[in-house]
């Protein structure tokens, strides 16, 4: 297994342990690949739930640009919901996991087909 495969396994374990979600491994792989080289950078590979600028980046770059959603309060509610699901006490949340959960929340798996 390569480094990316190791990370995907780590993300799946994190989802199971912290979110109570059994990952669709094929979809998790596609989301992880979609994150690009960010997954290899310690800072870029995680999302800080307490950093509003970072949450705005998730909303603008992922939900609006990548998933094609319209800006509105439901996007912020979804981000809050995912952060709550991941666990407020979990300081750094893996970006690939956050994106996976958000894509599932909005039923946007088709973006990764």
C-alpha positions, 0 to 999 in steps of 0.5 A: 500500500502507498502513502495515500492508501495508508491515509485513507485507512486512517480516515476510515478508522477516524470516521468509525471511531469519532463519528460512528460512520462506516465509510464507503471506501470507494467514495472516501478514496475519491474524496481523498484524491479530490483533496490533492496534495493537501492530504500530505501537508500536516496543516492543510490536511486538517480543518480547525473547527474553531477557525472561522477563516478555515470554515469559510474556506470549506464553505466557499472552496468545497461546498460552493465551488466543488459541490456547486451549492448556493450560499445560504444559512443551510451551508453553515448549519451543515458545517456545524452539524459535521463538526458536532458529529466529528466531536467538538473535542477533536481539535483537528479534523481530517479535511477528507473526512469533513468533505466526505461527511459534507458531500454525503449530507448534501447527497452530492456523491455524483460530483465524484463519479 
